[in-house]
Amino acid sequence: MIRAHVVLADFAEADASGKVHLLGGGWTVTRAGASTHAVVVFLKVPADHFGTPIPVTLRLVSKSGEVVEQPGPGGLQRLEITGQIELQEPLDWDQAVDLDAVFPVNFGALALQAGSYRWVVEIDGKEAATTDFVVRASGI
C-alpha cells in the first residue's frame, strides 16, 4: 500500500537527489490576499508498485467539498493536478524499506476567500491523504 502525507509551505522545491527544501513550511492558518502557497506530497512506495505508472491527483476543495476554482488565462480553472509517477528499483536495494517519491507544487499567490479548505491526494482514484487549512480575512 502506498502511503501519502501532505505538507503546506510558502515555497518548496526538490533537488536532484530527491530532497525537498521548504520555506515557511508546516502552516495551517494563512491570510487572504497575496501570500504564496505550495503543497508538498510525500509518498512511501513499496516494491510491488515499481515499474508501473501510479496515477496521482491533487485537488483543493472548499468546506462544502467543491473543487476550488481560480482565475487563469482561459477563465476559471479548477485547482486540480493529475499526473503519474513511476519508480524503478534501485541497484543494490534490499527492499527492507519503502522508497520515497516526493513532488512539490508551487501555486504562487492564490485568491482564496476567508474560510476552511482541504488539499486532497488521491492515488489510483482512492483518497490517500488530506490536510486542512484556514484562510483568515485580511487584516486579522
VOVEX-274281 format. One record per residue: x, y, z of N, C-alpha, C, O in turn. Coordinates in steps of 0.1 Angstrom, whole numbers. Atoms other than C-alpha are relative to their C-alpha. Layout:
residues N
((X, Y, Z), (X, Y, Z), (X, Y, Z), (X, Y, Z))
...
END
This chain:
residues 140
((8, -12, 0), (0, 0, 0), (9, 13, 0), (18, 13, 8))
((-7, -12, 0), (13, 34, -9), (-6, 10, 11), (-18, 11, 12))
((4, -9, -11), (12, 59, 20), (4, 14, -5), (14, 16, -12))
((-2, -14, 4), (10, 97, 15), (-1, 9, 11), (-8, 6, 21))
((1, -11, -10), (15, 128, 35), (1, 13, -7), (8, 14, -17))
((1, -13, 7), (8, 164, 26), (5, 11, 10), (1, 11, 22))
((-5, -11, -8), (27, 195, 39), (-2, 13, -8), (0, 13, -20))
((2, -13, 6), (18, 231, 32), (12, 9, 3), (18, 8, 14))
((-12, -8, -1), (46, 257, 27), (-3, 13, -8), (-12, 14, -16))
((0, -12, 8), (52, 292, 13), (6, -3, -14), (2, 2, -24))
((-7, 4, 12), (76, 277, -13), (7, -13, 3), (11, -16, 14))
((-7, 13, -2), (91, 243, -19), (6, -4, -14), (1, -1, -24))
((-6, 5, 12), (115, 227, -44), (8, -13, 3), (13, -14, 14))
((-8, 12, -1), (131, 193, -49), (13, 2, -7), (13, 8, -18))
((-12, -1, 7), (167, 190, -57), (3, -14, -8), (-6, -22, -7))
((-3, 12, 9), (184, 163, -80), (1, -12, 9), (-1, -23, 3))
((-1, 12, -8), (189, 140, -50), (-14, -5, 5), (-15, -16, 11))
((14, 3, -5), (151, 140, -42), (-3, 6, 13), (-15, 4, 18))
((3, -7, -12), (154, 161, -11), (-9, 12, -3), (-8, 18, -14))
((9, -11, 2), (127, 188, -7), (5, 11, 10), (8, 9, 21))
((-3, -12, -8), (136, 223, 5), (-12, 9, 2), (-18, 13, -8))
((12, -8, -3), (108, 242, 22), (3, 14, 6), (13, 15, 14))
((0, -14, -7), (104, 279, 31), (-14, 2, 6), (-24, 0, -1))
((12, -3, -7), (77, 287, 56), (-9, -13, 0), (-21, -12, -3))
((8, 13, 0), (66, 250, 59), (-7, -3, 12), (-3, 1, 23))
((7, 5, -11), (41, 234, 81), (-11, 9, 6), (-15, 7, 17))
((10, -8, -5), (14, 260, 84), (-14, -6, -2), (-16, -14, -11))
((14, 4, 2), (-24, 255, 88), (-9, 12, 0), (-21, 11, -2))
((7, -13, 0), (-35, 292, 90), (7, 10, -9), (19, 11, -7))
((-6, -10, 8), (-29, 318, 64), (-10, 12, -1), (-22, 11, 3))
((9, -12, 2), (-44, 352, 54), (-5, 1, -14), (3, -3, -23))
((5, -3, 14), (-65, 361, 24), (9, 11, -6), (15, 19, 1))
((-9, -10, 7), (-45, 381, -1), (11, -7, -7), (10, -18, -11))
((-10, 5, 9), (-13, 377, -19), (11, -7, 7), (23, -4, 6))
((-10, 8, -6), (5, 351, 2), (3, -12, -9), (-7, -17, -15))
((-4, 12, 9), (24, 323, -17), (-5, -13, 6), (-7, -13, 18))
((6, 12, -4), (12, 288, -15), (6, -12, -7), (7, -12, -19))
((-6, 12, 6), (30, 255, -20), (-6, -12, 7), (-9, -12, 19))
((4, 13, -5), (19, 219, -15), (10, -10, -3), (15, -12, -14))
((-10, 10, 2), (44, 191, -10), (-7, -14, 4), (-12, -15, 15))
((6, 13, -2), (32, 155, -14), (12, -10, 2), (20, -11, -7))
((-10, 10, -3), (54, 128, 2), (-6, -14, -1), (-17, -16, 5))
((5, 13, 2), (48, 92, -9), (10, -11, 5), (22, -9, 3))
((-8, 12, -3), (62, 59, 5), (-5, -11, -9), (-17, -15, -8))
((4, 9, 10), (61, 34, -23), (7, -14, 2), (19, -15, 2))
((-5, 14, -2), (65, -4, -17), (5, -6, -13), (0, -1, -24))
((-6, 6, 12), (84, -26, -41), (-10, -5, -10), (-7, -6, -22))
((9, 6, 9), (53, -42, -56), (-7, 11, -10), (-14, 7, -19))
((5, -10, 9), (45, -8, -73), (11, 5, -10), (8, 14, -18))
((-11, -5, 8), (79, -3, -90), (-3, -5, -15), (-8, -15, -17))
((1, 3, 14), (79, -2, -128), (-14, 2, -6), (-16, -2, -17))
((14, -2, 4), (42, 6, -130), (-4, 14, 2), (-2, 20, 13))
((5, -14, -2), (27, 41, -136), (-10, 0, 11), (-19, -8, 12))
((9, -1, -12), (9, 52, -104), (-8, 14, -2), (-1, 24, -1))
((7, -13, 2), (-19, 78, -111), (-2, 7, 13), (-5, 2, 24))
((0, -8, -12), (-18, 107, -86), (-8, 13, -4), (-6, 19, -14))
((7, -12, 2), (-43, 136, -83), (1, 8, 13), (0, 3, 24))
((0, -9, -11), (-40, 166, -61), (-11, 11, -3), (-11, 17, -13))
((10, -10, 2), (-70, 189, -56), (-3, 8, 13), (-2, 3, 24))
((4, -8, -11), (-81, 218, -34), (-15, 0, 0), (-22, 4, -10))
((15, 0, -1), (-117, 215, -21), (-4, 10, 11), (4, 12, 21))
((6, -9, -10), (-138, 240, -1), (-6, -8, 11), (-7, -20, 10))
((7, 6, -11), (-156, 233, 31), (-12, -8, -4), (-15, -19, 2))
((12, 7, 5), (-186, 222, 11), (4, -12, -9), (-5, -19, -13))
((-4, 11, 8), (-165, 197, -9), (2, 2, -14), (5, -7, -22))
((-1, -4, 14), (-165, 216, -42), (15, 2, -3), (22, 8, 5))
((-13, -4, 4), (-132, 218, -61), (1, 15, -2), (-8, 21, -9))
((-2, -15, 1), (-119, 254, -58), (5, 3, -14), (13, -4, -20))
((-4, -6, 13), (-116, 274, -90), (7, 13, 2), (3, 21, 11))
((-7, -13, 0), (-92, 303, -96), (1, 5, -14), (0, -2, -24))
((-2, -6, 14), (-89, 328, -125), (13, -4, -6), (23, -5, 0))
((-12, 4, 7), (-65, 317, -151), (0, 6, -14), (-10, 13, -17))
((-1, -6, 13), (-55, 326, -187), (-12, -4, -9), (-16, 4, -17))
((12, 4, 8), (-85, 307, -201), (-13, 1, 8), (-23, -6, 4))
((12, -1, -8), (-110, 317, -175), (2, -7, 13), (13, -9, 18))
((-1, 7, -12), (-118, 299, -143), (6, -14, -2), (2, -21, -11))
((-7, 13, 1), (-96, 268, -137), (-1, -7, 13), (1, 0, 24))
((0, 8, -12), (-100, 240, -112), (14, -1, 6), (23, -3, -1))
((-13, 3, -7), (-72, 237, -86), (1, -15, 2), (-1, -20, 13))
((-1, 15, 1), (-66, 201, -96), (11, -4, -9), (11, 1, -21))
((-11, 4, 8), (-35, 185, -109), (0, -16, 0), (-1, -22, 10))
((0, 15, 2), (-35, 149, -123), (13, -3, -8), (16, 3, -18))
((-12, 5, 7), (-4, 130, -133), (3, -14, 5), (-6, -21, 10))
((-4, 13, -5), (15, 99, -126), (15, 0, 4), (23, 8, -1))
((-14, 2, -4), (47, 87, -110), (4, -14, -4), (-5, -23, -4))
((-5, 14, 2), (68, 56, -118), (14, -1, 6), (23, 6, 2))
((-13, 3, -6), (97, 43, -97), (6, -13, -6), (-1, -22, -8))
((-7, 12, 4), (123, 19, -108), (8, -5, 12), (12, 3, 20))
((-8, 5, -11), (141, -4, -84), (14, 4, -1), (21, 1, -11))
((-14, -4, 0), (175, 10, -74), (9, -12, 1), (6, -23, 6))
((-10, 11, -1), (206, -11, -78), (4, -2, 15), (4, 7, 23))
((-5, 4, -14), (217, -30, -46), (-10, 4, 11), (-7, 5, 23))
((10, -3, -10), (184, -22, -29), (-6, -13, 5), (-9, -22, -3))
((4, 13, -6), (173, -50, -5), (-15, 0, 4), (-19, -10, 10))
((15, 0, -2), (136, -40, -3), (-3, 0, 15), (-15, -3, 19))
((3, -1, -14), (139, -35, 35), (-8, 12, 4), (-15, 11, 14))
((8, -12, -2), (122, -1, 33), (-7, 4, -13), (-2, 1, -24))
((6, -6, 11), (97, 15, 11), (8, 12, -5), (15, 19, 3))
((-7, -11, 6), (111, 41, -13), (-8, 13, 0), (-21, 12, 0))
((6, -13, 0), (103, 78, -12), (-2, 5, -14), (6, 4, -23))
((2, -9, 12), (87, 98, -40), (-6, 13, 5), (-15, 12, 14))
((5, -12, -5), (80, 134, -35), (-2, 10, -11), (6, 10, -21))
((2, -11, 10), (66, 163, -55), (-5, 12, 6), (-16, 12, 12))
((5, -13, -4), (63, 199, -46), (-7, 7, -11), (-3, 6, -23))
((7, -8, 10), (38, 221, -64), (-1, 14, 6), (-7, 16, 17))
((1, -14, -4), (41, 259, -61), (-11, 7, -8), (-11, 6, -20))
((12, -6, 6), (9, 278, -68), (2, 15, -1), (-7, 22, -7))
((-1, -14, -1), (22, 313, -61), (-11, 5, 9), (-15, -2, 18))
((11, -6, -9), (-5, 336, -46), (-13, -5, -5), (-17, -3, -17))
((14, 4, 3), (-40, 321, -45), (-10, 10, 5), (-8, 15, 16))
((10, -9, -4), (-70, 343, -43), (-11, -7, 7), (-22, -8, 2))
((10, 7, -8), (-88, 324, -16), (-8, 9, 9), (-2, 18, 15))
((8, -7, -9), (-117, 337, 3), (2, -5, 14), (7, -16, 16))
((-1, 5, -13), (-118, 335, 41), (-8, -12, 2), (-19, -13, -3))
((7, 13, -2), (-128, 300, 52), (9, -11, 2), (21, -9, 3))
((-8, 12, -2), (-116, 265, 56), (0, -8, -13), (-9, -8, -21))
((-3, 7, 13), (-101, 243, 28), (7, -13, 3), (12, -15, 14))
((-7, 13, -2), (-87, 209, 23), (7, -4, -13), (1, -4, -24))
((-7, 6, 11), (-60, 196, 0), (-2, -15, 0), (0, -21, 11))
((3, 14, 0), (-68, 160, -11), (10, -6, -10), (11, -1, -21))
((-9, 8, 9), (-43, 135, -26), (-7, -13, -3), (-11, -21, 7))
((5, 13, 4), (-57, 105, -45), (11, -8, -7), (18, -2, -15))
((-9, 9, 7), (-36, 76, -56), (-9, -11, -6), (-16, -18, 1))
((8, 10, 8), (-51, 54, -83), (-15, 1, 3), (-22, -9, 5))
((14, -3, -2), (-85, 70, -77), (-5, -1, 14), (-17, 0, 17))
((5, 1, -14), (-86, 65, -39), (7, 10, 9), (19, 13, 7))
((-5, -10, -8), (-81, 91, -13), (11, -6, 9), (9, -16, 16))
((-12, 6, -7), (-46, 86, 3), (4, 10, 11), (10, 5, 21))
((-4, -9, -10), (-41, 118, 23), (-7, 13, -2), (-11, 17, -13))
((6, -13, 0), (-56, 152, 32), (7, 9, 10), (14, 4, 19))
((-4, -9, -10), (-46, 183, 50), (-9, 12, -1), (-12, 17, -12))
((10, -11, -1), (-69, 211, 62), (8, 13, 3), (18, 12, 10))
((-5, -13, -4), (-61, 248, 65), (-11, 10, 0), (-22, 8, -6))
((10, -11, -2), (-79, 280, 73), (6, 13, -6), (18, 16, -4))
((-3, -13, 5), (-78, 313, 54), (-7, 11, 8), (-20, 11, 9))
((6, -11, -8), (-84, 343, 77), (-2, 12, -9), (5, 14, -19))
((2, -13, 7), (-98, 376, 64), (12, 9, 1), (19, 8, 11))
((-11, -9, 0), (-72, 402, 55), (-1, 9, 13), (-12, 13, 17))
((0, -10, -11), (-61, 424, 84), (-2, -6, 14), (-2, 1, 24))
((2, 7, -13), (-68, 398, 112), (12, -6, 5), (12, -12, 15))
END
